[in-house]
Amino acid sequence: MSYFSDYTENLVLNWLLTTNSATRPTAWYVGLFTAAPSDTGGGTEVSGGSYARVATGTITVSGTATTATNAAAIEFAASSGSWGSIGWAAIFDASTSGNMLAWAPLTTARTINSGDVFRIPAGSLTVTLT
């Protein structure tokens, strides 16, 4: 299950229910966390050890328009140190700083040690509206 951040929820509500405009992101980046983020942000994003957020590439929406997924695999650079136990991922609108748009726990946490590569296969990063 994925969760929208308060930032994203405010964008949608402003666009849908007011005359305010909402600025749509032009790029999306995936970040990894060792402690859970929440709708308000927070959590502990990985840092050091050659870690950097990765651009998602193309995101596709299903025919029912309630689920969006990554069209291609997302691969992080090989770690040059321990990243710890990765239990959550989030989508951001910038490669550094920026706004968290959505987040979700991983199905299974994964410990990343030096030399390991974290990959999200095509179709495995899913954002769903329910």
PLY file of the C-alpha trace (Angstrom):
ply
format ascii 1.0
element vertex 130
property float x
property float y
property float z
element edge 129
property int vertex1
property int vertex2
end_header
0.00 0.00 0.00
1.29 3.46 -0.87
0.56 6.73 0.88
0.44 10.27 -0.46
2.27 12.92 1.51
0.38 15.88 2.94
2.15 17.99 0.28
0.62 15.89 -2.52
-2.81 15.79 -0.90
-2.80 19.61 -0.66
-1.79 19.89 -4.33
-4.66 17.65 -5.40
-7.25 19.38 -3.23
-6.16 22.83 -4.39
-6.31 21.76 -8.03
-9.61 19.92 -7.72
-11.68 22.04 -5.34
-10.41 25.62 -5.64
-9.42 28.02 -8.37
-5.80 27.76 -7.23
-3.33 26.24 -9.63
-1.02 23.38 -8.78
2.45 23.04 -10.26
2.98 19.54 -11.60
6.42 17.96 -11.12
8.39 17.40 -14.31
10.63 14.64 -12.94
10.29 12.01 -10.21
13.00 10.46 -8.06
12.99 7.45 -5.75
14.59 7.66 -2.32
15.24 4.86 0.17
14.67 4.94 3.93
15.97 3.09 6.99
13.25 4.57 9.25
9.66 5.10 8.14
8.59 8.41 6.65
5.01 9.57 7.13
2.51 11.76 5.33
4.17 14.76 6.96
7.66 13.71 5.79
10.37 12.66 8.20
11.86 9.22 8.31
15.55 8.58 7.79
16.65 8.68 4.17
19.84 6.79 3.37
22.95 8.96 3.14
26.60 8.34 2.33
28.11 5.26 0.74
27.50 6.53 -2.84
23.75 6.83 -2.20
21.72 9.17 -4.40
18.07 9.25 -5.38
17.35 7.73 -8.78
15.06 9.14 -11.49
12.03 6.91 -12.00
11.94 7.18 -15.77
8.54 6.60 -17.35
5.61 5.97 -15.05
2.55 4.33 -16.60
-1.04 4.38 -15.40
-3.20 1.29 -15.69
-6.35 1.21 -17.80
-8.44 1.74 -14.69
-6.40 4.87 -13.90
-6.08 3.97 -10.22
-2.58 2.47 -10.29
0.69 3.90 -11.59
3.87 1.82 -11.94
7.45 2.20 -13.13
7.79 1.15 -16.78
11.51 0.27 -16.46
13.71 -1.03 -13.66
15.09 1.52 -11.21
18.68 0.78 -10.19
20.74 2.56 -7.55
24.52 2.81 -7.78
26.54 0.13 -6.01
26.93 1.04 -2.37
30.44 2.02 -1.28
29.46 1.46 2.36
26.64 0.10 4.46
23.24 1.73 3.84
21.62 -0.28 6.61
18.26 -2.03 6.45
16.08 -0.44 3.76
12.40 -0.77 4.69
10.70 2.09 2.82
10.82 3.95 -0.49
9.45 7.35 -1.43
8.92 9.36 -4.59
10.24 12.93 -4.64
10.02 15.82 -7.09
13.78 16.53 -6.92
17.06 14.62 -6.82
17.95 16.34 -3.52
15.70 18.12 -1.02
12.42 18.84 -2.84
9.05 17.47 -1.77
8.11 13.91 -0.90
5.09 12.99 -3.05
4.31 9.43 -1.95
5.86 6.71 0.17
5.39 3.03 1.00
6.91 0.24 3.04
8.79 -2.41 1.09
7.31 -5.88 1.02
10.55 -7.14 2.56
13.30 -5.00 4.11
16.73 -5.46 2.56
20.12 -4.80 4.15
22.51 -3.06 1.76
26.22 -3.59 2.41
29.25 -2.28 0.51
29.11 -3.41 -3.12
25.39 -4.24 -3.08
23.02 -2.78 -5.68
19.40 -2.00 -4.81
17.01 -2.58 -7.74
13.29 -2.07 -8.19
12.12 -4.23 -11.11
9.81 -2.77 -13.77
6.23 -2.76 -12.56
7.22 -3.12 -8.90
7.03 0.53 -7.82
3.28 0.97 -7.49
1.22 3.97 -6.42
-2.49 3.27 -6.04
-5.50 5.52 -5.45
-8.26 3.80 -3.53
0 1
1 2
2 3
3 4
4 5
5 6
6 7
7 8
8 9
9 10
10 11
11 12
12 13
13 14
14 15
15 16
16 17
17 18
18 19
19 20
20 21
21 22
22 23
23 24
24 25
25 26
26 27
27 28
28 29
29 30
30 31
31 32
32 33
33 34
34 35
35 36
36 37
37 38
38 39
39 40
40 41
41 42
42 43
43 44
44 45
45 46
46 47
47 48
48 49
49 50
50 51
51 52
52 53
53 54
54 55
55 56
56 57
57 58
58 59
59 60
60 61
61 62
62 63
63 64
64 65
65 66
66 67
67 68
68 69
69 70
70 71
71 72
72 73
73 74
74 75
75 76
76 77
77 78
78 79
79 80
80 81
81 82
82 83
83 84
84 85
85 86
86 87
87 88
88 89
89 90
90 91
91 92
92 93
93 94
94 95
95 96
96 97
97 98
98 99
99 100
100 101
101 102
102 103
103 104
104 105
105 106
106 107
107 108
108 109
109 110
110 111
111 112
112 113
113 114
114 115
115 116
116 117
117 118
118 119
119 120
120 121
121 122
122 123
123 124
124 125
125 126
126 127
127 128
128 129
